[in-house]
Amino acid sequence: MSNAHARDSQDSLADQLPGQWVDVEQSKGPASPVARSSPLPFFVGVLPRLRGYRWVAFAPVEEDIDDGEPKGLKQMWRNGKKDIWLRVSLYFTLLALIFPFIVWWITSVARQRHPSVKFHLDFPQGCVERVPWSFGTDTTPAPSEFLGSSYLYTANVSLSLPSDADVLSIITRGNEANRAHGIVEFIVDDGTRYGQDSDVHVEFTAFMNDRESLQESATICRLHPSAKHDGAGLVVNYPRYQSHRSRRMVFAIKVYFPTSPGSPTLLNQFRTSLPQFIHKIGDLQDHVSFLSLSLWSTNHPVYAESVSGKNINVMTSNAPIKGTFNATSILNLYTQNALIDVNVSLVAAESVHSATAMLKTTNAPVSANMSLLASAREARFNTQFETSNGALDVAFAEAPVSSLLDVRAHTSNAPARVSLHETFEGTFDLFSTTWHQPQVHVRPDVEDPEGQGRRRVVEIRPESRESSVSGSVAWGKHDGWRRYGRVNVASSNNDVRLHM
């Protein structure tokens, strides 16, 4: 009778559990009716063990009665409550880890399924006018190629900016600005496009497969953040832009500079902030000059056919800088993980008698052909060339007599070579590591650049060691009262050469 009662009790309990019941161990004693009147019946089956072969149940396996309480229930509770809390903590920890991903996934799906949902628009300060895109009258697709891809539609916007502004800017802004990419070109207008107009004209062309996406995601702003500060901004805000292939787009920007008869057009300060844009500068040198030119991009190259200005600053990353740059005061070229290959004319202006150039990259070569110019004697030129894990090759093809040249050229794990013009006079210090003694190469047939018949004197200091060489060079007798230039060239684990 007791065995039948125990089986009925187990069957009744198994029917209440939402899973399959598997006996863990046969009870050695008769079932106790106390199990049915347990004060914790609602826990039964609520917290299943991670092991798949049994359920956590507070019904006693051994139902020996001790002082009127089920011994199996008390022992199960005491032994298992610590394990239960560990498992509950694990569940909540896993939930906390995956919850942000679930929210992100649900939000992404919602944005793709409901593209009409609007989000906050982040317009730059000074956006005084939002210029609409022009698609033309033909609404049928007209496929066109741009940057190696084909697009169904194009749209255009044109702005004119005063050339006499103190600051002219072309920028990208918005919460998706880093996804706006394309190319910006700087072109001289010979009068065939805008006639004799003295303004700077900026043309935007958008290439896309979905016209609605462009209208909802990209806006052209006319900028006027302060007096005498004008510009154009491409504002990209809408998150649709980053989703399906049919919604992708790319932009082409063309900047047309006016020409002036007899002399180059002088612009005050011109700057770009266009990450993800290729910068392509045409032949501006003889037509346009800048008091200050600042170009900024990321992950895309900067190419300059020729450009001139007082202060020139170019910055990008993971892409090369190439071309011809002419600066009358300061030239800064910065990139990372890509080469710098340039021709540089550095002019020491008569008012300050000095000019500075800095070329810097990492993990890539630096190659520079330098021409130094000055209208006065003892003009000072400060030059710095830095890289790492890339060859460094700097040649000074031209330099004025009696000029003061400071050169600092450093690299690592790659060769470094500096070639000086025969007008150089001063000291030199060359450094490398053991087994790579620096070398000095002197041309014996060089004539006096001032035509005075002087003989060039090159001295190597006796304290030079296996990994370093120091010395000096001068025309004729060394004048202790005169200032001289300095050259410092260093590398590691490779050759260092100085040619004079």
Order of alpha helices (4+ residues) and beta strands (2+ residues): alpha-beta-beta-alpha-beta-beta-beta-beta-beta-beta-beta-alpha-beta-beta-beta-beta-beta-beta-beta-beta-beta-beta-beta-beta-beta-beta-beta-beta-beta-beta-beta-beta-beta
